[in-house]
Amino acid sequence: MNTTVTTIVVTEHQLSDETTVWTLTEVCERTALSRESVMDLVDLGVIRPTAESRRGAREWTFQDQALARLQRASRLRRELELDWAGVAVAIDLMEEIQQLRREVDSLRKQLYRS
């Protein structure tokens, strides 16, 4: 008896214009997160304000990447009932897995070319 197992991998991709920046207020509106939550996620290293706005939270701006990460963080918190520190660890692990998958894919391509 032969059994075929199919694995489907779903990844998130966000195409963005790196020059688009959002204020802290706009980020909160778009992600439905409080200022305090966004500030906690900055403190945990989940997102970073743009370099030119790091003086104070009132002046923080963020690129589109930060919005995508905040949306992912919000979803993890809601669906897995994690605290923000747990969300930060989960996001780091998810990104490490994605990087490892890219490396494996690259190595497979090299192997098959030989």
MOBEL-V403043 format. One record per backbone hydrogen bond with DSSP energy under -1.0 kcal/mol. CO is the residue of the C=O (numbers start at 1). NH is the residue of the N-H. E is the energy in kcal/mol with one decimal. If there is no record, write none. Layout:
BEGIN
co/nh/e
CO/NH/E
CO/NH/E
END
This chain:
BEGIN
co/nh/e
17/20/-2.1
22/62/-2.6
23/27/-2.6
24/28/-2.4
25/29/-2.2
26/30/-2.6
27/31/-2.0
28/32/-1.5
34/38/-2.3
35/39/-2.8
36/40/-2.4
37/41/-2.3
38/42/-1.9
39/43/-2.4
40/44/-1.9
41/46/-2.2
42/45/-1.3
50/53/-1.8
51/54/-1.1
56/59/-1.7
57/60/-1.1
60/24/-1.2
61/50/-3.0
62/22/-2.8
63/66/-1.1
63/67/-1.1
64/68/-2.1
65/69/-2.4
66/70/-2.6
67/71/-2.4
68/72/-2.1
69/73/-2.7
70/74/-2.7
71/75/-2.1
72/76/-2.6
73/77/-2.5
74/78/-2.4
75/79/-3.2
76/80/-2.4
83/87/-2.3
84/88/-2.3
85/89/-1.9
86/90/-2.6
87/91/-2.7
88/92/-2.1
89/93/-2.5
90/94/-2.6
91/95/-2.4
92/96/-2.1
93/97/-2.4
94/98/-2.2
95/99/-2.3
96/100/-2.5
97/101/-2.5
98/102/-2.1
99/103/-2.2
100/104/-2.6
101/105/-2.6
102/106/-2.4
103/107/-2.6
104/108/-2.7
105/109/-2.3
106/110/-2.2
107/111/-2.5
108/112/-2.5
109/113/-1.3
110/114/-1.0
END
